[in-house]
Amino acid sequence: MYRVWNFVTNYSLLLIFGALIALVWANIDATSYHHFVEFELVHDFIIGHPHYDAAGVVEYRSLTLHYLVNDVLMAFFFAIAAKEVWEAVILKNGSLRGRKAATPLFATAGGMFGPIAVYLGMAAFLGSDVYDAVANGWAIPTATDIAFSYLVGRIVFGAGHPAVRFLLLLAIADDAAGLIILAIFYPSGQLAPEWLLLSLGAAVGAYVIFNWGPRMMDRGDQLRRRSTWVREKLTFWPYLVAACLSWYGFQESGLHPALGLLPIVPVIPHADRAFGIFSEAEQYLTDLLNQCEHMLKHPVEIILFFFGLMNAGVEFSAISEPTWLVLAGLIIGKPFGILLFGWFAAGPMKLGLPQGMRTIDLFVIGCVAAIGFTVSLFIATVAFDAGPVQDAAKMGALLSFFAAIISIVAGIVTKVEKIEN
């Protein structure tokens, strides 16, 4: 991402602002808030919430404000996340390739298994009724909000501390795992996997016609006239059309449509290197994939404001067992899971830690990674139907922001030495 400090700051503040408005509104006049969120833009449309007939067939779709934000516009947010994951995995200098990524990947696994174990274990302890009601939300505390974590990580460790880089690697891997979890475990409707052929066809068609094809025709042509013409004249439009088709394929397949742009991201022409997530130097990369990310910067900031507004409107009276389960999974499961798995990778497995990092820093990183917020809130909306359980789980995701305070205290207690440059 480019000009990352401004990006992350604006993104964080706008999201928080939207969430705060929603919280205040819902607790002052819940009825008007929910009427606003579920306002129907189009009653019978090709996209929107499905309404089924008696035979279980989609009778019509209604496009609401909530669907527009969560299922359509949030696809751009997940596309940016996918772009960072793709570069980290596929490029030769990608941050998730090679030995340097081994310990962060193990720590990521701990940061997912730990929260799941705490969440489901405590739910089982509270009784079968509670367990049955909340079990489907097991993935909510696995998420890490990458932007908030980055901000807090800089405060706790300083911008130059190797733990900040470690945290970013962990967050990228966490994003990748989160996208897989959303796709597999949280379909948005009845599954019709044949529709994924539309998404696959759109991705393959865009790649062959507008990426691979022109490059093949330019073999031996140093001026690369065909590739240049496609890039300068058509720019991102073919990929936008492919993205629309892919998104529609996801909607009709029953997978969550917010993930609908993921198949298109890898087929967009990209540079053979990346400076790394949150590196300001990425503004100088002029490949089409980075150009698309740059163009999405401000729209995504606004989208996330509306995401907070549409999803964070929870009454404080909704706080109940799911709230504490989500918080426990994040605040207890994350730090200890990351510490345990990270220590095992660095010590017994002899994969090591970055120079300048201590083992106890893994625990502090886990505290920072416990800020679930955006992605936890999103998973809560798809894990449960609208109602008391969903509201309580959302409140847990929102309250995870207080992990920032815990992180600062943990940094002081463990005597983290800040490195600013």
C-alpha positions in Angstrom: 0.0 0.0 0.0 1.2 3.5 -0.6 1.4 6.5 1.8 0.6 3.9 4.4 0.5 6.0 7.6 -2.1 8.3 6.1 -4.0 5.3 4.7 -4.1 3.4 8.0 -4.9 6.5 10.0 -7.7 7.5 7.8 -9.0 4.0 7.5 -9.0 3.5 11.3 -10.5 6.8 12.1 -13.3 6.6 9.6 -14.2 3.0 10.6 -14.2 4.0 14.3 -16.3 7.1 13.5 -18.9 5.0 11.7 -19.0 2.4 14.5 -19.4 5.1 17.2 -22.3 6.7 15.3 -23.9 3.3 15.0 -23.5 2.5 18.7 -24.9 5.8 19.8 -27.8 5.7 17.3 -28.8 2.1 18.2 -28.8 2.9 21.9 -30.8 6.0 21.5 -33.4 4.8 18.9 -32.8 1.2 17.9 -36.0 1.1 15.7 -34.9 3.9 13.4 -31.4 2.6 13.2 -32.5 -0.9 12.1 -35.0 0.7 9.6 -32.1 2.6 8.1 -29.8 -0.4 7.9 -32.5 -2.6 6.3 -33.8 0.1 4.0 -34.8 -1.5 0.7 -33.3 0.2 -2.3 -34.8 -2.2 -4.9 -37.5 -4.7 -4.1 -36.9 -7.2 -6.9 -33.4 -7.1 -8.4 -30.7 -9.3 -9.8 -28.5 -8.8 -6.7 -29.5 -8.7 -3.0 -30.8 -10.8 -0.2 -32.4 -13.9 -1.5 -36.1 -14.7 -0.6 -37.0 -18.3 -1.1 -40.3 -19.9 -2.0 -41.8 -23.0 -0.4 -39.6 -25.3 -2.6 -36.4 -23.6 -1.4 -35.8 -21.8 -4.8 -34.9 -18.1 -4.8 -38.1 -16.3 -5.7 -36.6 -12.8 -5.8 -33.8 -10.7 -4.3 -34.1 -7.4 -2.5 -31.3 -5.0 -2.5 -30.9 -3.3 0.9 -28.4 -0.8 2.2 -26.9 -3.5 4.4 -26.5 -5.9 1.5 -25.0 -3.1 -0.7 -22.3 -2.4 1.9 -21.5 -5.8 3.3 -21.9 -8.0 0.2 -21.1 -5.7 -2.7 -18.8 -2.8 -1.6 -16.8 -4.8 1.0 -15.6 -7.0 -1.9 -13.1 -4.2 -2.7 -11.8 -4.3 0.9 -11.2 -8.1 0.6 -9.7 -7.6 -2.8 -7.0 -5.3 -1.3 -6.4 -7.9 1.4 -6.1 -10.6 -1.3 -3.6 -8.5 -3.2 -1.3 -8.3 -0.3 -1.6 -12.0 0.4 -1.1 -12.9 -3.3 2.1 -10.8 -3.5 3.4 -12.3 -0.2 3.0 -15.8 -1.5 3.8 -15.6 -5.3 6.6 -13.1 -5.6 10.2 -14.3 -5.2 10.8 -11.8 -2.4 7.3 -12.3 -0.9 7.1 -12.0 2.8 5.4 -15.4 3.2 8.1 -17.3 1.3 11.2 -19.0 2.6 12.6 -19.6 6.1 11.9 -16.1 7.3 8.2 -16.8 7.2 8.3 -20.1 9.1 8.0 -18.9 12.6 5.3 -16.2 11.9 3.3 -18.9 10.1 3.5 -21.2 13.1 2.6 -18.3 15.3 -0.4 -17.5 13.1 -1.6 -21.1 13.5 -1.4 -20.6 17.3 -3.2 -17.3 16.9 -6.1 -19.2 15.4 -6.2 -22.5 17.3 -5.8 -20.8 20.6 -8.9 -18.6 20.2 -10.9 -21.5 18.8 -10.0 -23.7 21.8 -10.8 -20.9 24.3 -14.1 -20.0 22.6 -15.4 -23.5 22.2 -14.0 -24.7 25.5 -15.6 -22.0 27.5 -18.9 -22.4 25.6 -18.9 -26.1 26.5 -18.2 -25.3 30.1 -21.3 -23.0 30.1 -23.5 -25.9 29.1 -24.9 -27.5 26.0 -27.6 -24.8 25.4 -25.0 -22.1 25.2 -22.6 -24.2 23.2 -25.3 -25.1 20.6 -26.3 -21.4 20.3 -22.8 -20.0 19.8 -20.7 -22.9 18.2 -21.0 -21.5 14.7 -19.2 -18.4 15.8 -15.9 -20.2 16.4 -14.1 -18.2 13.7 -14.9 -14.8 15.1 -12.0 -14.6 17.5 -9.5 -15.9 15.0 -9.4 -12.6 13.1 -6.7 -9.9 13.4 -7.5 -6.4 12.2 -4.4 -5.7 10.3 -4.6 -1.9 10.2 -5.4 -1.4 13.9 -2.8 -4.0 14.9 -0.2 -2.1 12.8 -1.0 1.2 14.5 -0.9 -0.3 18.0 2.2 -2.3 17.2 4.1 0.8 16.3 3.0 2.4 19.5 4.1 -0.6 21.6 7.3 -1.5 19.9 8.3 1.5 17.8 8.3 1.7 14.0 11.8 0.1 13.7 11.3 -2.9 16.0 11.5 -6.3 14.3 8.4 -7.3 16.2 6.4 -5.0 14.0 7.5 -6.8 10.8 6.8 -10.1 12.5 3.3 -8.8 13.4 2.6 -7.8 9.8 3.7 -11.2 8.5 1.4 -12.8 11.0 -1.5 -10.5 10.0 -1.0 -11.3 6.3 -1.2 -15.0 7.0 -4.1 -14.5 9.2 -5.9 -12.6 6.4 -5.2 -15.5 4.1 -6.6 -18.0 6.5 -9.6 -15.8 7.2 -10.5 -15.6 3.5 -10.4 -19.4 3.3 -12.5 -19.8 6.4 -15.1 -17.4 5.1 -15.3 -19.2 1.7 -15.6 -22.7 3.1 -17.4 -22.4 6.4 -19.7 -19.4 5.9 -21.7 -19.7 2.7 -24.3 -17.0 2.3 -27.0 -19.2 0.9 -27.8 -22.6 -0.6 -24.8 -23.9 -2.4 -24.8 -24.1 -6.2 -21.1 -24.6 -7.0 -21.7 -24.8 -10.8 -22.0 -21.0 -10.7 -18.3 -20.8 -9.7 -17.6 -21.8 -13.3 -18.7 -18.2 -14.2 -16.1 -16.8 -11.8 -13.4 -19.2 -13.1 -14.3 -18.4 -16.7 -14.1 -14.6 -16.0 -10.7 -14.9 -14.4 -9.2 -17.2 -17.1 -10.7 -15.2 -19.9 -9.4 -11.9 -18.5 -5.9 -13.4 -18.0 -5.7 -15.1 -21.5 -7.1 -12.2 -23.5 -5.7 -9.2 -21.7 -2.6 -10.4 -19.9 -1.0 -13.6 -21.2 -2.1 -13.2 -24.9 -0.7 -9.7 -25.6 2.6 -10.7 -23.9 2.9 -13.8 -26.1 2.2 -11.8 -29.2 5.0 -9.4 -28.1 7.7 -12.0 -28.0 10.6 -10.7 -29.9 9.1 -7.1 -30.0 11.2 -5.0 -27.7 8.6 -2.2 -27.9 5.9 -4.5 -26.5 3.3 -2.7 -28.6 0.4 -4.9 -28.0 0.8 -5.1 -24.2 1.4 -1.4 -24.1 -1.8 -0.7 -26.2 -3.9 -3.0 -23.9 -2.5 -1.3 -20.8 -2.8 2.3 -22.0 -6.2 2.0 -23.9 -8.1 -0.6 -21.9 -6.5 -0.1 -18.5 -8.5 -1.8 -15.7 -11.8 -2.0 -17.6 -11.6 -5.6 -18.7 -10.7 -6.7 -15.2 -13.6 -4.7 -13.8 -16.0 -6.5 -16.1 -14.5 -9.8 -15.1 -14.8 -8.8 -11.5 -18.5 -8.1 -11.9 -19.0 -11.5 -13.5 -17.0 -13.2 -10.8 -18.9 -11.5 -8.0 -22.2 -12.5 -9.6 -21.0 -16.1 -9.8 -20.1 -16.1 -6.1 -23.6 -14.7 -5.2 -25.4 -17.3 -7.2 -23.1 -20.1 -6.0 -24.0 -19.5 -2.3 -20.5 -18.5 -1.3 -20.2 -15.1 0.3 -20.2 -12.5 -2.5 -17.9 -10.2 -0.6 -15.2 -12.7 -1.7 -16.2 -12.5 -5.3 -13.2 -10.5 -6.5 -10.6 -12.9 -5.2 -10.3 -14.9 -8.4 -9.6 -11.8 -10.4 -6.8 -10.4 -8.3 -4.1 -12.9 -9.4 -4.8 -12.4 -13.1 -4.2 -8.6 -13.1 -0.7 -7.7 -14.4 1.6 -7.1 -11.5 5.2 -6.2 -10.8 7.8 -8.9 -10.2 8.5 -7.5 -6.8 6.8 -5.9 -3.9 8.2 -3.7 -1.1 5.9 -5.2 1.4 2.7 -4.4 3.0 2.6 -0.9 4.6 5.7 0.2 2.7 5.5 3.7 1.4 7.8 2.7 -1.5 4.9 0.8 -3.1 3.6 4.1 -4.4 6.4 4.0 -7.0 5.2 0.6 -8.5 3.2 1.4 -11.6 1.9 -2.1 -12.6 -1.8 -2.3 -13.1 -2.4 -4.3 -9.9 -0.8 -1.6 -7.7 -2.6 1.1 -9.8 -5.9 -0.5 -9.0 -5.0 -0.6 -5.3 -4.0 3.1 -5.4 -7.4 4.0 -7.0 -9.3 2.0 -4.4 -7.6 3.8 -1.5 -10.1 6.5 -0.8 -13.2 4.6 -1.9 -12.3 1.8 0.6 -11.9 4.3 3.4 -15.4 5.5 2.8 -16.7 2.0 2.4 -15.3 1.1 5.8 -17.0 4.0 7.4 -20.3 2.7 6.1 -19.4 -0.8 7.2 -18.9 0.4 10.7 -22.2 2.3 10.5 -24.1 -0.7 9.1 -22.8 -3.3 11.5 -21.8 -1.8 14.8 -25.3 -0.6 15.9 -25.7 -2.9 18.9 -27.5 -2.1 22.1 -25.5 -2.4 25.2 -28.2 -4.6 26.7 -27.2 -7.2 24.1 -24.0 -8.0 26.1 -24.2 -11.7 27.1 -22.3 -15.0 26.9 -21.3 -14.7 23.3 -19.7 -11.3 24.0 -17.4 -12.7 26.7 -16.6 -15.8 24.6 -15.4 -13.7 21.7 -13.4 -11.5 24.0 -11.9 -14.4 25.8 -11.0 -16.1 22.6 -9.2 -12.9 21.4 -7.7 -11.6 24.6 -6.7 -15.0 26.1 -6.5 -17.4 23.2 -4.6 -15.1 20.8 -1.6 -14.1 23.1 -1.1 -17.6 24.6 -1.6 -19.4 21.3 0.9 -17.2 19.5 3.3 -17.4 22.4 3.1 -21.2 22.6 3.3 -22.0 18.8 5.9 -19.2 18.2 8.1 -20.5 21.0 7.8 -24.1 19.7 8.8 -23.0 16.2 11.7 -20.7 17.4 13.0 -23.1 20.1 12.4 -26.8 19.7 12.1 -26.6 15.9 15.1 -24.3 15.8 13.5 -21.9 13.2 14.5 -18.9 15.3 13.2 -15.4 15.8 14.2 -12.2 14.0 17.3 -10.6 15.5 16.3 -8.2 18.2 13.2 -10.1 19.2 12.7 -11.9 22.5 10.4 -14.9 23.2 8.3 -12.8 25.5 7.7 -10.4 22.6 5.5 -13.1 21.1 3.1 -12.7 23.9 2.9 -8.9 23.4 2.4 -9.5 19.7 -0.4 -11.8 20.6 -2.0 -9.0 22.6 -1.8 -6.6 19.7 -3.2 -9.3 17.3 -6.2 -9.7 19.6 -7.7 -6.6 18.1 -10.2 -8.4 15.9 -12.5 -5.5 15.2 -13.2 -5.2 11.4 -12.9 -8.8 10.3 -14.3 -10.2 13.6 -17.3 -7.9 13.1 -17.7 -9.1 9.6 -17.5 -12.8 10.5 -20.1 -12.2 13.3 -22.6 -10.9 10.8 -22.3 -14.0 8.6 -21.9 -16.6 11.4 -25.3 -15.9 13.1 -28.7 -14.8 11.9 -29.8 -11.3 13.0 -30.8 -11.5 16.6 -29.5 -11.5 20.2 -26.7 -14.0 19.6 -25.4 -12.0 16.6 -25.6 -8.7 18.5 -23.8 -10.1 21.5 -21.0 -11.5 19.3 -20.7 -8.2 17.5 -20.3 -6.5 20.8 -17.4 -8.8 21.6 -15.8 -7.9 18.3 -16.2 -4.2 19.0 -14.9 -4.5 22.6 -11.8 -6.2 21.3 -10.5 -2.7 20.6 -9.6 -2.6 24.3 -6.9 -5.1 23.5 -4.9 -2.0 22.4 -4.8 -0.9 26.1 -3.8 -4.4 27.2 -1.0 -4.4 24.6 0.4 -1.2 25.8 0.4 -2.4 29.4 1.9 -5.8 28.4 4.7 -3.9 26.6 5.4 -1.9 29.8 5.3 -5.0 32.0 7.6 -7.1 29.7 9.9 -4.1 29.3 9.8 -3.8 25.6 12.5 -1.5 24.3 11.1 0.7 21.6 13.0 1.1 18.4 11.8 4.1 16.4 14.0 3.9 13.3 
